[in-house]
Amino acid sequence: MSAQFDLSRFTEQLLAPLPDGTEVADSDKFRRLLKKDMKAAWHPVWLKLSIAKQYRDIAMSERAYAGRYGTLTADMRNEGDRRHRALVAAVADLMDVPAPTKTDLREKISWQKFDGGYPAWDAAIAADQARLCGEEA
């Protein structure tokens, strides 16, 4: 059994007016739902970044203290490095999620050059700027 695709009929149906009672996608309700979904995706990633930063700061403080008083061990050195790698991964995750607001975009921009920055991060920020502002934030 083979189905034949009729492009002209499909185009006609696509361009036909919507039936009564059908909600268009570009409505206030749709935009509110989209923004809510974007915030729901952003928040856990932002929390993960905040926690990773705090853990990294603690590990680096312990490392600095131990280094000053001659008690620095290889485990302390490795813990600081491990926490730093976790923070880099958390920043990368944050860059993958679209910023829902201009405030969140500023947060992304503040992390843009962390660990030297990456071209993918620049592209993600540029996409957010285009979506939220039409240009630079």
SERO-567587 format. One record per residue: residue number from 1; residue in one letter; chain; x, y, z of N, C-alpha, C, CB in turn. Coordinates in Angstrom, 3 decimals, always signed. Each point is the difference from the previous one (the first is absolute). Glycine has a CB too. Example, Ala and Ser with C-alpha at 12.3 -4.5 7.8 and 13.67 -1.06 7.14 Angstrom:
(1 A A (+13.190 -5.690 +7.800) (-0.890 +1.190 +0.000) (+0.900 +1.200 +0.000) (-1.892 -1.173 +1.246))
(2 S A (+1.542 +2.223 -1.966) (+0.820 +1.190 +0.060) (-0.770 +1.090 +0.730) (+1.184 -0.628 -2.145))
//
This chain:
(1 M A (+0.855 -1.160 +0.000) (-0.855 +1.160 +0.000) (+0.908 +1.232 +0.000) (-1.885 -1.239 +1.228))
(2 S A (+1.740 +2.088 -2.242) (+0.846 +1.184 -0.054) (-0.878 +1.244 +0.009) (+1.788 -1.267 -1.262))
(3 A A (-1.364 +2.226 +2.048) (-0.723 +1.273 +0.090) (+0.733 +1.017 -0.853) (-0.854 -0.523 +2.338))
(4 Q A (+0.091 +1.268 -3.111) (+0.603 +1.005 -0.864) (-0.203 +1.364 +0.647) (-0.412 -1.404 -2.086))
(5 F A (+1.479 +2.184 +2.133) (-0.047 +1.312 +0.634) (-0.381 +1.045 -1.039) (+1.740 -0.696 +1.698))
(6 D A (-2.779 +1.485 -1.397) (-0.462 +1.053 -0.905) (+0.452 +1.341 +0.567) (-2.014 -1.381 -0.750))
(7 L A (+3.078 +1.939 +0.183) (+0.586 +1.238 +0.498) (-0.954 +1.182 -0.123) (+2.235 -0.882 -0.619))
(8 S A (-2.977 +0.946 -0.456) (-0.905 +1.140 -0.183) (-1.121 -0.021 +1.045) (+0.522 +0.009 -2.470))
(9 R A (-1.052 -1.197 +2.764) (-1.055 -0.105 +1.024) (+0.563 +0.358 +1.378) (-1.167 -1.794 -1.356))
(10 F A (+2.366 +1.317 +1.642) (+0.640 +0.320 +1.285) (+0.201 +1.507 +0.136) (+1.159 -2.241 -0.005))
(11 T A (-0.665 +2.899 -1.034) (+0.231 +1.445 +0.030) (-1.316 +0.748 +0.172) (+2.027 -0.286 -1.457))
(12 E A (-3.051 -0.174 +0.790) (-1.329 +0.623 +0.115) (-0.508 -0.089 +1.441) (-0.500 -0.591 -2.408))
(13 Q A (+0.648 -0.573 +3.017) (-0.440 -0.172 +1.384) (+0.852 +0.826 +0.954) (-0.801 -2.303 -0.557))
(14 L A (+2.080 +2.397 +0.272) (+0.912 +0.753 +0.858) (-0.336 +1.487 -0.004) (+1.781 -1.698 -0.445))
(15 L A (-2.153 +2.228 -0.691) (-0.269 +1.428 -0.129) (-1.453 +0.373 +0.278) (+1.826 +0.083 -1.651))
(16 A A (-2.686 -1.066 +1.815) (-1.418 +0.263 +0.271) (-0.159 +0.644 +1.373) (-0.668 -1.952 -1.453))
(17 P A (-0.360 +2.793 +1.622) (-0.230 +0.599 +1.328) (-0.310 -1.084 +1.041) (-0.854 +2.110 -1.103))
(18 L A (+1.215 -1.822 +2.335) (-0.260 -0.958 +1.079) (-1.485 -0.070 +0.307) (+2.268 +0.450 +0.958))
(19 P A (-2.754 -1.634 -0.598) (-1.411 -0.109 +0.391) (-0.263 +0.789 +1.285) (-0.135 -2.275 -1.093))
(20 D A (-1.104 +2.660 +1.291) (-0.367 +0.732 +1.218) (+0.333 -0.838 +1.234) (-1.842 +1.207 -1.247))
(21 G A (+2.310 -0.551 +2.289) (+0.331 -0.673 +1.244) (+1.400 -0.568 +0.045) (-2.363 -0.513 +0.199))
(22 T A (+3.115 +0.655 -1.279) (+1.373 -0.493 -0.035) (+0.935 +1.119 +0.438) (-0.558 -1.636 -1.859))
(23 E A (+1.393 +1.335 +2.828) (+0.920 +1.021 +0.510) (+1.258 +0.048 -0.864) (-0.887 -0.332 +2.342))
(24 V A (+1.268 +1.543 -2.703) (+1.224 +0.159 -0.783) (+1.198 -0.110 +0.931) (-1.185 +1.471 -1.690))
(25 A A (+2.305 -1.882 +1.150) (+1.195 -0.181 +0.828) (+0.570 +1.333 +0.467) (+0.492 -2.107 -1.238))
(26 D A (-0.615 +3.151 +0.448) (+0.567 +1.293 +0.379) (-1.039 +0.820 +0.766) (+1.525 -0.046 -2.019))
(27 S A (-1.833 -0.414 +3.213) (-0.970 +0.693 +0.844) (+0.659 +0.340 +1.331) (-1.938 -1.207 -1.113))
(28 D A (+1.293 +2.057 +1.881) (+0.539 +0.359 +1.320) (+0.089 -1.231 +0.906) (-0.969 +2.316 -0.242))
(29 K A (-0.069 -3.161 +0.181) (-0.006 -1.204 +0.835) (+1.175 -0.906 -0.361) (-2.509 +0.141 +0.204))
(30 F A (+2.741 -0.331 -1.504) (+1.103 -0.844 -0.443) (+1.350 +0.583 +0.446) (-1.384 -0.743 -1.976))
(31 R A (+1.559 +2.048 +1.840) (+1.264 +0.634 +0.409) (+0.221 -0.133 +1.501) (-0.208 +1.617 -1.899))
(32 R A (-0.852 -1.482 +2.696) (+0.131 -0.176 +1.452) (+0.399 -1.432 +0.344) (-1.717 +1.793 +0.364))
(33 L A (+1.093 -2.765 -1.017) (+0.346 -1.403 +0.244) (+1.436 -0.289 -0.416) (-2.397 -0.640 -0.336))
(34 L A (+2.814 +1.204 -0.780) (+1.365 -0.196 -0.466) (+1.004 +0.591 +0.987) (-0.820 +0.036 -2.371))
(35 K A (+0.528 +1.166 +2.870) (+0.899 +0.634 +0.972) (+0.055 -0.819 +1.295) (-0.517 +2.270 -0.994))
(36 K A (-0.622 -2.792 +1.418) (-0.046 -0.835 +1.206) (+0.851 -1.260 -0.188) (-2.315 +0.875 +0.528))
(37 D A (+2.191 -1.495 -1.697) (+0.798 -1.198 -0.292) (+1.493 +0.327 -0.049) (-1.938 -0.952 -1.286))
(38 M A (+2.273 +2.112 +0.737) (+1.408 +0.394 -0.073) (+0.567 +0.222 +1.402) (-0.405 +1.056 -2.254))
(39 K A (-0.378 -0.431 +3.128) (+0.456 +0.211 +1.382) (+0.146 -1.336 +0.721) (-1.130 +2.251 +0.048))
(40 A A (+0.219 -3.178 -0.327) (+0.071 -1.327 +0.637) (+1.258 -0.743 -0.441) (-2.515 -0.094 +0.100))
(41 A A (+2.954 +0.297 -1.323) (+1.229 -0.638 -0.478) (+1.238 +0.711 +0.531) (-1.210 -0.733 -2.060))
(42 W A (+1.135 +2.045 +2.217) (+1.153 +0.806 +0.413) (+0.349 -0.205 +1.471) (-0.623 +1.679 -1.729))
(43 H A (-0.374 -1.689 +2.585) (+0.233 +0.035 +1.446) (+0.868 -1.150 +0.524) (-2.185 +1.132 +0.187))
(44 P A (+1.911 -2.391 -0.504) (+0.853 -1.063 +0.555) (+1.452 +0.079 -0.490) (-2.030 -1.438 +0.131))
(45 V A (+2.216 +1.887 -1.363) (+1.363 +0.119 -0.528) (+0.735 +1.133 +0.708) (-0.755 -0.890 -2.238))
(46 W A (+0.050 +1.978 +2.491) (+0.591 +1.131 +0.720) (+0.351 -0.410 +1.437) (-1.325 +1.622 -1.433))
(47 L A (+0.451 -2.397 +2.079) (+0.300 -0.479 +1.358) (+1.224 -0.904 +0.014) (-2.427 +0.154 +0.564))
(48 K A (+2.526 -1.036 -1.557) (+1.163 -0.883 -0.100) (+1.285 +0.824 -0.132) (-1.434 -1.787 -1.074))
(49 L A (+1.388 +2.849 +0.288) (+1.160 +0.878 -0.157) (+0.343 +0.686 +1.324) (-0.610 +0.369 -2.418))
(50 S A (-0.390 +0.139 +3.108) (+0.239 +0.686 +1.279) (+0.648 -0.941 +1.020) (-1.971 +1.498 -0.454))
(51 I A (+1.470 -2.718 +0.527) (+0.549 -0.978 +0.946) (+1.428 -0.382 -0.396) (-2.325 -0.882 +0.455))
(52 A A (+2.557 +0.667 -1.755) (+1.348 -0.354 -0.462) (+0.989 +1.119 +0.311) (-0.995 -1.413 -1.824))
(53 K A (+0.565 +2.652 +1.676) (+0.882 +1.135 +0.302) (+0.343 +0.033 +1.487) (-1.006 +1.297 -1.910))
(54 Q A (+0.019 -1.540 +2.760) (+0.258 +0.015 +1.438) (+0.954 -1.127 +0.396) (-2.271 +1.004 +0.385))
(55 Y A (+2.056 -2.199 -0.917) (+0.908 -1.110 +0.303) (+1.417 +0.289 -0.481) (-1.928 -1.580 -0.156))
(56 R A (+2.045 +2.155 -1.036) (+1.324 +0.326 -0.534) (+0.681 +1.062 +0.881) (-0.794 -0.559 -2.351))
(57 D A (+0.040 +1.566 +2.777) (+0.566 +1.047 +0.856) (+0.494 -0.571 +1.328) (-1.534 +1.666 -1.070))
(58 I A (+0.755 -2.573 +1.641) (+0.407 -0.627 +1.264) (+1.276 -0.819 -0.211) (-2.413 -0.084 +0.771))
(59 A A (+2.446 -0.719 -1.839) (+1.184 -0.840 -0.263) (+1.234 +0.864 -0.234) (-1.475 -1.780 -0.988))
(60 M A (+1.309 +2.880 +0.257) (+1.148 +0.869 -0.268) (+0.455 +0.731 +1.271) (-0.807 +0.288 -2.369))
(61 S A (-0.137 +0.077 +3.230) (+0.368 +0.637 +1.271) (+0.768 -0.967 +0.887) (-2.021 +1.473 -0.152))
(62 E A (+1.546 -2.721 +0.235) (+0.714 -1.014 +0.785) (+1.394 -0.230 -0.569) (-2.184 -1.097 +0.594))
(63 R A (+2.273 +1.075 -1.896) (+1.283 -0.215 -0.667) (+0.959 +1.160 +0.297) (-1.161 -1.315 -1.824))
(64 A A (+0.657 +2.538 +1.766) (+0.846 +1.166 +0.281) (+0.451 -0.001 +1.461) (-1.206 +1.309 -1.785))
(65 Y A (+0.291 -1.622 +2.689) (+0.333 -0.035 +1.424) (+1.053 -1.063 +0.279) (-2.310 +0.798 +0.563))
(66 A A (+2.100 -1.984 -1.116) (+0.950 -1.099 +0.233) (+1.352 +0.311 -0.623) (-1.900 -1.632 +0.054))
(67 G A (+1.898 +2.274 -1.198) (+1.254 +0.366 -0.650) (+0.780 +1.023 +0.812) (-1.051 -0.480 -2.201))
(68 R A (+0.345 +1.361 +2.825) (+0.655 +1.044 +0.810) (+0.645 -0.586 +1.243) (-1.655 +1.666 -0.840))
(69 Y A (+1.025 -2.670 +1.412) (+0.507 -0.565 +1.246) (+0.722 -1.332 -0.187) (-1.853 +1.152 +1.153))
(70 G A (+2.171 -1.485 -2.406) (+0.826 -1.175 -0.262) (-0.685 -1.330 +0.167) (+1.842 +1.358 +0.705))
(71 T A (-3.163 -1.384 -0.738) (-0.711 -1.272 +0.165) (-0.725 -0.425 -1.276) (-0.274 +0.531 +2.420))
(72 L A (+0.651 +0.034 -3.559) (-0.652 -0.312 -1.267) (+0.350 -1.425 -0.435) (+0.065 +2.441 -0.654))
(73 T A (-1.076 -3.213 +0.369) (+0.208 -1.377 -0.456) (-0.444 -0.131 -1.453) (-0.329 -0.874 +2.352))
(74 A A (+0.703 -0.232 -2.957) (-0.409 -0.254 -1.381) (-1.524 -0.113 -0.106) (+2.191 -1.170 -0.423))
(75 D A (-2.819 +0.604 +1.455) (-1.459 -0.107 -0.005) (-0.661 +1.373 -0.023) (+0.183 -2.157 +1.241))
(76 M A (+0.360 +3.100 -0.477) (-0.545 +1.358 +0.008) (+0.171 +0.651 -1.369) (+0.512 +0.202 +2.456))
(77 R A (+0.630 -0.407 -3.057) (+0.269 +0.566 -1.322) (-0.981 -0.601 -1.022) (+2.464 +0.330 +0.594))
(78 N A (-2.646 -1.631 -0.526) (-0.909 -0.677 -0.935) (-1.451 +0.408 +0.224) (+1.584 -1.921 -0.088))
(79 E A (-1.974 +2.122 +1.336) (-1.382 +0.402 +0.297) (-0.301 +1.373 -0.605) (+0.060 -1.348 +2.137))
(80 G A (+0.869 +2.276 -2.005) (-0.197 +1.321 -0.595) (-0.128 -0.082 -1.515) (+1.280 +1.005 +1.888))
(81 D A (-0.450 -1.820 -2.504) (-0.069 -0.167 -1.457) (-1.310 -0.664 -0.426) (+2.500 -0.167 -0.070))
(82 R A (-2.910 -0.827 +0.840) (-1.252 -0.702 -0.315) (-1.199 +0.947 +0.119) (+1.011 -2.165 +0.819))
(83 R A (-0.998 +2.979 +0.222) (-1.092 +0.964 +0.194) (-0.006 +1.055 -1.111) (+0.133 -0.371 +2.490))
(84 H A (+1.049 +0.749 -2.954) (+0.076 +0.972 -1.088) (-0.572 -0.606 -1.291) (+2.040 +1.067 +1.073))
(85 R A (-1.712 -2.316 -1.356) (-0.555 -0.660 -1.192) (-1.519 -0.120 +0.088) (+2.142 -1.273 -0.268))
(86 A A (-2.655 +1.012 +1.457) (-1.457 -0.073 +0.191) (-0.642 +1.361 -0.255) (+0.303 -1.849 +1.684))
(87 L A (+0.385 +2.914 -1.270) (-0.522 +1.341 -0.238) (-0.004 +0.319 -1.496) (+0.833 +0.724 +2.264))
(88 V A (+0.219 -1.091 -2.981) (+0.045 +0.217 -1.452) (-1.155 -0.750 -0.675) (+2.524 +0.285 +0.090))
(89 A A (-2.784 -1.505 +0.350) (-1.106 -0.779 -0.566) (-1.350 +0.665 +0.304) (+1.371 -2.108 +0.251))
(90 A A (-1.521 +2.659 +0.945) (-1.245 +0.670 +0.367) (-0.204 +1.272 -0.838) (+0.206 -0.928 +2.344))
(91 V A (+0.878 +1.659 -2.605) (-0.101 +1.190 -0.851) (-0.391 -0.420 -1.416) (+1.735 +1.211 +1.403))
(92 A A (-1.147 -2.275 -1.904) (-0.348 -0.493 -1.343) (-1.477 -0.391 -0.067) (+2.364 -0.819 -0.315))
(93 D A (-2.873 +0.180 +1.366) (-1.417 -0.355 +0.040) (-0.875 +1.250 -0.011) (+0.570 -2.097 +1.253))
(94 L A (-0.151 +3.116 -0.515) (-0.757 +1.253 +0.041) (-0.048 +0.638 -1.381) (+0.667 +0.338 +2.397))
(95 M A (+0.431 -0.400 -3.125) (+0.048 +0.607 -1.328) (-0.913 -0.730 -0.984) (+2.348 +0.735 +0.458))
(96 D A (-2.629 -2.016 -0.196) (-0.862 -0.783 -0.890) (-1.479 +0.337 +0.152) (+1.685 -1.806 +0.104))
(97 V A (-2.058 +2.412 +1.022) (-1.405 +0.291 +0.264) (-0.284 +1.459 -0.373) (-0.074 -1.733 +1.871))
(98 P A (-0.963 +1.992 -2.684) (-0.313 +1.385 -0.353) (-0.378 +0.818 +1.235) (-0.761 -0.777 -2.258))
(99 A A (+1.287 +1.992 +2.330) (-0.309 +0.881 +1.121) (-1.432 +0.513 -0.151) (+2.443 +0.673 +0.227))
(100 P A (-3.300 -0.848 +0.801) (-1.393 +0.425 -0.129) (-0.201 +1.512 +0.115) (-0.623 -2.197 +0.927))
(101 T A (+1.516 +2.899 -0.246) (-0.163 +1.446 +0.189) (+1.327 +0.711 -0.258) (-1.841 -0.396 +1.690))
(102 K A (+1.772 +1.719 -1.778) (+1.223 +0.782 -0.200) (+0.920 -0.106 +1.217) (-1.264 +1.582 -1.495))
(103 T A (+0.688 -1.708 +2.683) (+0.812 -0.172 +1.200) (+0.790 -1.305 -0.075) (-1.678 +1.325 +1.337))
(104 D A (+1.030 -2.374 -1.773) (+0.687 -1.284 -0.150) (+1.048 +0.065 -1.114) (-2.064 -1.184 +0.820))
(105 L A (+1.782 +1.967 -1.847) (+0.989 +0.197 -1.064) (+1.243 +0.686 +0.546) (-1.842 +0.141 -1.697))
(106 R A (+1.654 +0.842 +2.568) (+1.162 +0.660 +0.626) (+0.805 -0.992 +0.832) (-1.263 +2.173 +0.055))
(107 E A (+0.590 -3.102 +0.605) (+0.688 -1.060 +0.758) (+0.858 -0.842 -0.941) (-1.884 -0.060 +1.688))
(108 K A (+1.323 -0.300 -2.839) (+0.750 -0.769 -0.985) (+1.215 +0.786 -0.495) (-2.118 -1.167 -0.684))
(109 I A (+1.916 +2.448 +0.414) (+1.101 +0.831 -0.494) (+1.109 +0.094 +1.041) (-1.615 +1.314 -1.409))
(110 S A (+1.235 -1.283 +2.689) (+1.019 +0.094 +1.052) (+0.890 -1.250 +0.034) (-1.560 +1.454 +1.336))
(111 W A (+1.054 -2.590 -1.818) (+0.776 -1.248 -0.027) (+0.640 -0.250 -1.352) (-1.524 -0.924 +1.714))
(112 Q A (+1.286 +1.800 -2.676) (+0.419 -0.230 -1.380) (+1.495 -0.271 -0.147) (-1.866 +1.455 -0.692))
(113 K A (+2.705 -0.731 +1.381) (+1.448 -0.148 -0.158) (+0.626 -0.876 +1.082) (+0.033 +2.237 -1.072))
(114 F A (-0.863 -2.911 +1.867) (+0.509 -0.890 +1.033) (+0.802 -1.117 -0.647) (-1.954 +0.540 +1.498))
(115 D A (+3.075 -0.850 -0.930) (+0.875 -1.070 -0.484) (+0.423 +0.242 -1.451) (-1.128 -1.599 +1.573))
(116 G A (+1.246 +2.876 -1.952) (+0.437 +0.349 -1.345) (-1.119 +0.147 -1.008) (+2.062 -1.162 +0.523))
(117 G A (-3.260 +0.704 -0.177) (-1.127 +0.085 -0.926) (+0.120 -1.009 -1.131) (-0.226 +2.410 +0.561))
(118 Y A (-0.865 -2.631 -1.253) (-0.052 -0.941 -1.110) (-0.890 +0.591 -1.085) (+0.363 -1.988 +1.548))
(119 P A (-0.076 +1.709 -2.819) (-0.829 +0.543 -1.084) (-1.476 -0.396 +0.114) (+2.017 -0.069 -1.450))
(120 A A (-2.289 -1.134 +1.926) (-1.399 -0.431 +0.149) (-0.723 +0.873 +1.025) (+0.652 -2.363 -0.601))
(121 W A (+0.056 +2.790 +1.641) (-0.605 +0.878 +1.000) (-0.325 +1.352 -0.615) (+1.261 -1.178 +1.826))
(122 D A (-0.344 +1.698 -2.646) (-0.242 +1.284 -0.669) (-1.225 -0.097 -0.905) (+2.463 +0.528 +0.084))
(123 A A (-2.594 -1.644 -0.793) (-1.142 -0.194 -0.897) (-1.312 -0.088 +0.786) (+1.506 -1.182 -1.631))
(124 A A (-1.480 +0.503 +2.778) (-1.209 -0.120 +0.821) (-0.431 +1.364 +0.524) (+0.667 -2.332 +0.649))
(125 I A (+0.287 +3.141 -0.239) (-0.326 +1.334 +0.506) (-0.511 +0.890 -1.121) (+1.735 -0.250 +1.785))
(126 A A (-1.127 +0.152 -2.960) (-0.461 +0.791 -1.142) (-1.443 -0.368 -0.368) (+2.375 +0.156 -0.847))
(127 A A (-2.707 -1.442 +0.912) (-1.367 -0.435 -0.298) (-0.986 +0.555 +1.033) (+0.908 -2.094 -1.069))
(128 D A (-0.515 +2.070 +2.342) (-0.862 +0.568 +1.042) (-0.169 +1.502 -0.180) (+0.743 -1.797 +1.569))
(129 Q A (+0.343 +2.488 -1.918) (-0.088 +1.445 -0.215) (-0.941 +0.314 -1.162) (+2.339 +0.278 +0.892))
(130 A A (-2.241 -1.043 -1.953) (-0.865 +0.228 -1.151) (-1.474 -0.245 +0.375) (+1.895 -0.669 -1.550))
(131 R A (-2.125 -0.369 +2.353) (-1.380 -0.330 +0.384) (-0.578 +0.996 +0.994) (+0.520 -2.393 -0.402))
(132 L A (+0.273 +2.794 +1.390) (-0.524 +0.847 +1.067) (+0.074 +1.499 -0.297) (+0.667 -1.784 +1.558))
(133 C A (+0.335 +2.195 -2.274) (+0.220 +1.437 -0.171) (+0.000 +0.436 -1.463) (+1.306 -0.044 +2.101))
(134 G A (-1.080 -0.878 -2.980) (+0.167 +0.365 -1.386) (+1.425 +0.444 -0.284) (-2.399 +0.646 -0.089))
(135 E A (+3.158 -0.420 +1.142) (+1.417 +0.401 -0.125) (+0.685 -0.241 +1.327) (-0.542 +1.746 -1.757))
(136 E A (+1.581 -1.018 +2.052) (+0.777 -0.185 +1.254) (-0.849 +0.322 +1.217) (+2.117 +0.570 -1.217))
(137 A A (-1.871 -1.294 +2.306) (-0.721 +0.249 +1.254) (+0.676 +1.080 +0.790) (-0.776 -2.347 +0.046))
//
